[in-house]
Amino acid sequence: MAGLVDKPNRVVEYQKFFQTNSSTPLWILGGPSRKGFVALFFGGLAVGTTGAAYALTKMIKGKK
């Protein structure tokens, strides 16, 4: 329980980090783990869109 109670307050530090004037969108900021999740999400989105487009073209052509 001491790990939860004795944690330092980093609100001001995080506030300065997220309120800086940078051209990077907020959903990319946050370190390497956040960038990994974003890459995984967009990779899955690309694979899903490509698969749907491929299946749609096969259905239009009349092939199973």
Distance bins in CASP14 RR format, pairs under 12 A and 6 or more apart:
PFRMAT RR
TARGET T0000
AUTHOR 0000-0000-0000
RMODE 2
METHOD distances of the structure
MODEL  1
1 7 0 0 0 0 0 1 0 0 0 0 0
8 14 0 0 0 0 0 1 0 0 0 0 0
9 15 0 0 0 0 0 1 0 0 0 0 0
10 16 0 0 0 0 0 1 0 0 0 0 0
10 17 0 0 0 0 1 0 0 0 0 0 0
10 18 0 0 0 0 0 1 0 0 0 0 0
11 17 0 0 0 0 0 1 0 0 0 0 0
11 18 0 0 0 0 0 1 0 0 0 0 0
11 19 0 0 0 0 0 1 0 0 0 0 0
12 18 0 0 0 0 0 1 0 0 0 0 0
12 19 0 0 0 0 0 1 0 0 0 0 0
13 19 0 0 0 0 0 1 0 0 0 0 0
13 20 0 0 0 0 0 1 0 0 0 0 0
14 20 0 0 0 0 0 1 0 0 0 0 0
14 26 0 0 0 0 0 1 0 0 0 0 0
14 29 0 0 0 0 0 1 0 0 0 0 0
14 30 0 0 0 0 1 0 0 0 0 0 0
16 22 0 0 0 0 0 1 0 0 0 0 0
17 24 0 0 0 0 0 1 0 0 0 0 0
17 26 0 0 0 0 0 1 0 0 0 0 0
17 29 1 0 0 1 0 0 0 0 0 0 0
17 30 0 0 0 0 1 0 0 0 0 0 0
17 31 0 0 0 0 0 1 0 0 0 0 0
18 24 0 0 0 0 0 1 0 0 0 0 0
18 25 0 0 0 0 0 1 0 0 0 0 0
18 26 1 0 0 1 0 0 0 0 0 0 0
18 27 0 0 0 0 0 1 0 0 0 0 0
18 28 0 0 0 0 0 1 0 0 0 0 0
18 29 1 0 0 1 0 0 0 0 0 0 0
18 30 0 0 0 0 1 0 0 0 0 0 0
19 26 0 0 0 0 0 1 0 0 0 0 0
19 29 0 0 0 0 0 1 0 0 0 0 0
20 26 0 0 0 0 0 1 0 0 0 0 0
20 29 0 0 0 0 1 0 0 0 0 0 0
22 28 0 0 0 0 1 0 0 0 0 0 0
22 29 1 0 0 1 0 0 0 0 0 0 0
22 30 0 0 0 0 0 1 0 0 0 0 0
23 29 0 0 0 0 0 1 0 0 0 0 0
24 30 0 0 0 0 1 0 0 0 0 0 0
24 31 0 0 0 0 0 1 0 0 0 0 0
24 34 0 0 0 0 0 1 0 0 0 0 0
24 35 0 0 0 0 0 1 0 0 0 0 0
24 38 0 0 0 0 0 1 0 0 0 0 0
25 34 0 0 0 0 0 1 0 0 0 0 0
25 35 0 0 0 0 0 1 0 0 0 0 0
25 38 0 0 0 0 1 0 0 0 0 0 0
26 34 0 0 0 0 1 0 0 0 0 0 0
26 38 0 0 0 0 0 1 0 0 0 0 0
27 34 1 0 0 1 0 0 0 0 0 0 0
27 35 0 0 0 0 0 1 0 0 0 0 0
27 36 0 0 0 0 0 1 0 0 0 0 0
27 37 0 0 0 0 1 0 0 0 0 0 0
27 38 1 0 0 1 0 0 0 0 0 0 0
27 39 0 0 0 0 0 1 0 0 0 0 0
27 41 0 0 0 0 1 0 0 0 0 0 0
27 42 0 0 0 0 0 1 0 0 0 0 0
28 34 1 0 0 1 0 0 0 0 0 0 0
28 35 1 0 0 1 0 0 0 0 0 0 0
28 36 0 0 0 0 0 1 0 0 0 0 0
28 37 0 0 0 0 0 1 0 0 0 0 0
28 38 1 0 0 1 0 0 0 0 0 0 0
28 39 0 0 0 0 1 0 0 0 0 0 0
28 41 0 0 0 0 0 1 0 0 0 0 0
28 42 0 0 0 0 0 1 0 0 0 0 0
29 35 0 0 0 0 1 0 0 0 0 0 0
29 38 0 0 0 0 0 1 0 0 0 0 0
30 36 0 0 0 0 0 1 0 0 0 0 0
30 37 0 0 0 0 0 1 0 0 0 0 0
30 38 0 0 0 0 1 0 0 0 0 0 0
31 37 0 0 0 0 0 1 0 0 0 0 0
31 38 0 0 0 0 0 1 0 0 0 0 0
32 38 0 0 0 0 0 1 0 0 0 0 0
32 39 0 0 0 0 0 1 0 0 0 0 0
33 39 0 0 0 0 0 1 0 0 0 0 0
33 40 0 0 0 0 0 1 0 0 0 0 0
34 40 0 0 0 0 0 1 0 0 0 0 0
34 41 0 0 0 0 0 1 0 0 0 0 0
35 41 0 0 0 0 0 1 0 0 0 0 0
35 42 0 0 0 0 0 1 0 0 0 0 0
36 42 0 0 0 0 1 0 0 0 0 0 0
36 43 0 0 0 0 0 1 0 0 0 0 0
37 43 0 0 0 0 0 1 0 0 0 0 0
37 44 0 0 0 0 0 1 0 0 0 0 0
38 44 0 0 0 0 0 1 0 0 0 0 0
38 45 0 0 0 0 0 1 0 0 0 0 0
39 45 0 0 0 0 0 1 0 0 0 0 0
39 46 0 0 0 0 0 1 0 0 0 0 0
40 46 0 0 0 0 0 1 0 0 0 0 0
40 47 0 0 0 0 0 1 0 0 0 0 0
41 47 0 0 0 0 0 1 0 0 0 0 0
41 48 0 0 0 0 0 1 0 0 0 0 0
42 48 0 0 0 0 0 1 0 0 0 0 0
42 49 0 0 0 0 0 1 0 0 0 0 0
43 49 0 0 0 0 1 0 0 0 0 0 0
43 50 0 0 0 0 1 0 0 0 0 0 0
44 50 0 0 0 0 1 0 0 0 0 0 0
44 51 0 0 0 0 0 1 0 0 0 0 0
44 52 0 0 0 0 0 1 0 0 0 0 0
45 51 0 0 0 0 0 1 0 0 0 0 0
45 52 0 0 0 0 0 1 0 0 0 0 0
46 52 0 0 0 0 0 1 0 0 0 0 0
46 53 0 0 0 0 0 1 0 0 0 0 0
47 53 0 0 0 0 0 1 0 0 0 0 0
47 54 0 0 0 0 0 1 0 0 0 0 0
48 54 0 0 0 0 1 0 0 0 0 0 0
48 55 0 0 0 0 1 0 0 0 0 0 0
48 56 0 0 0 0 0 1 0 0 0 0 0
49 55 0 0 0 0 0 1 0 0 0 0 0
49 56 0 0 0 0 0 1 0 0 0 0 0
50 56 0 0 0 0 0 1 0 0 0 0 0
50 57 0 0 0 0 0 1 0 0 0 0 0
51 57 0 0 0 0 1 0 0 0 0 0 0
51 58 0 0 0 0 1 0 0 0 0 0 0
51 59 0 0 0 0 0 1 0 0 0 0 0
52 58 0 0 0 0 0 1 0 0 0 0 0
52 59 0 0 0 0 0 1 0 0 0 0 0
53 59 0 0 0 0 0 1 0 0 0 0 0
53 60 0 0 0 0 0 1 0 0 0 0 0
54 60 0 0 0 0 0 1 0 0 0 0 0
54 61 0 0 0 0 0 1 0 0 0 0 0
54 63 0 0 0 0 0 1 0 0 0 0 0
55 61 0 0 0 0 0 1 0 0 0 0 0
55 62 0 0 0 0 0 1 0 0 0 0 0
55 63 0 0 0 0 0 1 0 0 0 0 0
55 64 0 0 0 0 0 1 0 0 0 0 0
56 62 0 0 0 0 0 1 0 0 0 0 0
56 63 0 0 0 0 0 1 0 0 0 0 0
57 63 0 0 0 0 1 0 0 0 0 0 0
58 64 1 0 0 1 0 0 0 0 0 0 0
END
